Amino acid sequence: MPSTAVRARGLAKTFDDVIALDGVDLDVAAGQIHGLVGPNGAGKTTLLGLLLGLAVTDAGTLEIFGTPVGRAFSLSGSVAGFVDGPGLYPMLTARQNLAALASLRGEADGRSADLDELLDRVGLREVAGDPVRGFSLGMRQRLGLAAALLGEPRLLVLDEPANGLDPAGKRQVHRVLTDLADAGATVVLSSHRMDDLAALCDEVTLLSAGRVVFSGPVRKLATESGELDYRLVTSDPEGARRVAEGTPALSQGAGRTSPSRTDDHALVVRGPEASLDDLVVRLVAAGIAIRELGPVVPPLEAAFLALTGADLDASTVDEEPAR
């Protein structure tokens, strides 16, 4: 099996006068979970569609497991997934949906027991006989994942697989995806949730306006955030404020000349990690107990904002309309 699952060079795609992809390079190692993230309209859905063979590129080259992707592209079930939500039959039950999809893919000999086992993997076995029309968004996403797993694809392409999931459902989906990667499958997924990316992905690619602004390990993306605002709660807010004001390189930033107070008596300070370490030492030496110290914005989200120039608004990190 090739060590590279996806290799793209100079991908370009336009829709009328809208540039969806503009010279995108992408490398995804086999057996890796690779995340795509970006603002609305960044090109994530378009890129996922190319990987699934739902569209063809206007320019550039795309290879999946060493096979060039073109208009006659076919990997005989090696690639599966969904974009803009899974395509399901609302009047059929969950089990009937899987059976119908298996039949359409030439897998008509799939046994009911095997389908129930697949539903069990995504936490839907108890509702296997229920019509999909009554399913919640999260349940539909999990059923879409089960459908994508029919035939055990080598590359799984998923658009917001954790969308609409409660914590238990998200944990189950995460377990399925990590188990797949551990078994050698490759997963490419989009997500607007930075915590999902941090928990799941080996590497991420950040798109903005159809171009790659970052691609690499998650831990490296976190270092792109620069100085962060930290929320500090102590046993002595005023004493902590004086200590923070006397800590070098910590009192400047974000338009402030000193640490700012919040309504709940917390301090917000900004500075490099070394200054935060120095602050902790000084607070302990002053006999001030630290009850909370953490970034106001998680490092991955801060890196997203820094690299794309987006506002701190969850809607800006949401998925783009279908293209």
Residue pairs with C-beta under 8 A, 6 or more apart in sequence:
1 30
1 65
1 154
1 184
2 30
2 65
2 66
3 29
3 30
4 27
4 28
4 29
4 30
4 63
4 65
4 66
5 28
5 29
5 30
5 31
5 32
5 64
5 65
5 154
5 155
5 186
6 26
6 27
6 28
6 34
6 51
6 62
6 63
6 64
6 155
6 186
6 188
7 26
7 27
7 28
7 62
7 63
8 24
8 25
8 26
8 27
8 50
8 60
8 61
8 62
8 63
9 25
9 60
9 61
10 23
10 24
10 25
10 59
10 60
10 61
11 21
11 23
11 24
11 25
11 26
11 47
11 50
11 57
11 59
11 60
11 61
11 62
12 19
12 21
12 22
12 23
12 24
12 57
12 58
12 59
12 60
13 19
13 20
13 21
13 43
13 46
13 50
13 55
13 57
13 58
13 323
14 20
14 58
15 323
18 323
19 209
19 210
20 43
20 46
20 210
20 323
21 43
21 46
21 47
21 50
21 57
21 210
22 43
22 209
22 210
22 211
23 60
23 211
24 43
24 47
24 60
24 207
24 210
24 211
24 212
25 212
25 215
26 47
26 205
26 212
26 215
27 215
28 34
28 186
28 188
28 203
29 186
29 202
29 203
30 65
30 154
30 184
30 186
31 181
31 184
31 185
31 186
32 181
32 186
32 187
32 202
32 203
33 177
33 178
33 181
33 186
33 187
33 189
33 200
33 201
33 202
34 186
34 187
34 188
34 189
34 201
34 202
34 203
34 204
34 205
35 188
35 189
35 190
35 191
35 196
35 197
35 200
35 201
35 203
35 204
35 205
35 218
36 44
36 47
36 48
36 188
36 189
36 190
36 191
36 204
36 205
36 207
37 44
37 190
37 191
37 192
37 194
37 197
37 204
37 205
37 206
37 207
37 304
37 317
38 44
38 206
38 207
38 208
38 308
38 320
39 208
39 308
39 310
39 316
39 317
39 320
40 315
40 316
40 318
40 319
40 320
40 321
41 209
41 320
41 321
42 207
42 208
42 209
42 210
42 308
42 320
43 207
43 209
43 210
43 211
43 320
43 323
44 159
44 190
44 207
44 319
44 320
45 83
45 84
45 159
45 190
45 319
45 320
45 321
45 322
45 323
46 55
46 323
47 207
48 81
48 83
48 157
48 159
48 188
48 190
49 55
49 83
49 323
50 56
50 57
50 62
50 69
51 62
51 64
51 79
51 81
51 155
51 157
51 188
52 79
52 80
52 81
52 83
52 157
53 69
53 73
53 74
53 79
54 83
56 69
56 70
56 71
56 73
57 69
61 68
62 68
62 69
63 69
64 73
64 75
64 78
64 79
64 155
65 75
65 78
65 154
65 155
67 73
67 75
75 154
75 155
77 105
77 151
77 153
78 153
78 154
78 155
79 153
79 154
79 155
79 156
79 157
80 148
80 149
80 150
80 151
80 153
80 155
80 156
80 157
81 148
81 153
81 155
81 156
81 157
81 158
81 159
81 188
82 144
82 147
82 148
82 157
82 158
82 159
83 157
83 159
83 322
84 159
84 322
85 140
85 141
85 144
85 159
85 163
86 140
86 141
86 143
86 144
86 145
86 147
86 148
87 144
88 97
88 132
88 140
88 143
88 144
88 147
89 96
89 97
89 100
89 132
90 131
90 132
90 133
91 131
91 132
91 133
92 100
92 131
92 132
93 128
93 129
93 130
93 131
93 132
94 119
94 124
94 127
94 128
94 129
94 130
94 132
94 135
94 143
94 146
95 112
95 115
95 116
95 119
95 128
95 129
97 132
97 143
97 147
98 110
98 115
98 118
98 119
98 143
98 146
98 147
98 150
99 110
99 112
99 115
101 147
101 150
102 108
102 110
102 115
102 150
102 151
103 110
105 150
105 151
107 150
107 151
110 150
115 128
116 125
116 128
118 146
118 149
118 150
119 125
119 128
119 143
119 146
121 146
121 149
121 176
122 142
122 143
122 145
122 146
122 172
122 173
122 176
123 142
123 168
123 169
123 172
124 139
124 142
124 143
124 146
127 135
127 139
132 140
132 143
135 143
136 164
137 163
137 164
138 163
138 164
138 165
138 166
138 169
139 169
140 164
141 160
141 161
141 162
141 163
141 164
141 165
141 173
142 165
142 169
142 172
142 173
144 161
145 158
145 161
145 173
145 176
148 156
148 158
149 156
149 176
149 180
152 185
153 185
154 184
154 185
154 186
155 185
155 186
155 187
155 188
156 177
156 180
156 185
156 186
156 187
156 188
156 189
157 188
157 189
158 187
158 188
158 189
158 190
159 189
159 190
159 319
160 189
160 190
160 191
160 192
160 319
161 173
161 177
161 189
161 191
162 169
162 170
162 173
162 174
162 191
162 193
162 196
163 319
165 173
170 196
174 196
174 199
174 200
177 187
177 189
177 200
178 200
180 187
181 187
181 202
189 200
189 201
190 319
191 197
192 314
192 317
192 318
192 319
194 298
194 300
194 301
194 304
194 317
195 298
195 300
197 204
197 218
197 300
198 218
198 298
198 300
201 218
202 217
202 218
203 215
203 216
203 217
203 218
204 214
204 215
204 216
204 218
204 221
205 212
205 214
205 215
206 212
206 213
206 214
206 215
206 221
206 303
206 304
206 307
206 308
207 213
208 307
208 308
208 309
213 307
213 308
214 221
214 224
214 303
214 307
218 300
221 300
221 303
222 299
222 300
222 303
223 299
223 303
224 303
224 306
224 307
225 299
225 300
225 302
225 303
225 306
226 302
226 306
227 253
227 270
227 271
227 272
228 270
228 295
228 296
228 297
228 299
228 302
229 253
229 254
229 268
229 269
229 270
229 295
229 296
229 297
230 268
230 269
230 270
230 271
230 276
230 293
230 294
230 295
230 296
231 262
231 266
231 267
231 268
231 292
231 293
231 294
231 295
231 296
232 240
232 244
232 259
232 266
232 267
232 268
232 269
232 279
232 290
232 292
232 293
233 264
233 265
233 266
233 267
233 290
233 291
233 292
233 293
234 240
234 267
234 283
234 288
234 289
234 290
234 291
235 288
235 289
235 291
236 288
236 289
237 261
237 265
237 266
237 267
239 286
239 288
240 267
240 283
240 288
241 258
241 259
241 261
241 267
243 279
243 282
243 283
243 286
243 288
244 250
244 251
244 258
244 259
244 267
244 269
244 279
245 251
245 258
245 259
246 282
247 271
247 275
247 278
247 279
247 282
248 275
248 278
249 271
249 272
249 274
249 275
250 259
250 269
250 270
250 271
250 275
250 276
250 278
250 279
251 257
251 258
251 259
251 269
251 271
252 270
252 271
253 270
253 271
254 270
256 270
259 267
259 268
259 269
260 267
260 268
261 267
261 268
262 268
266 292
268 296
269 276
269 279
271 279
276 293
280 290
280 293
283 290
284 290
295 302
297 305
297 312
301 317
304 310
304 317
305 311
305 312
310 316
310 317
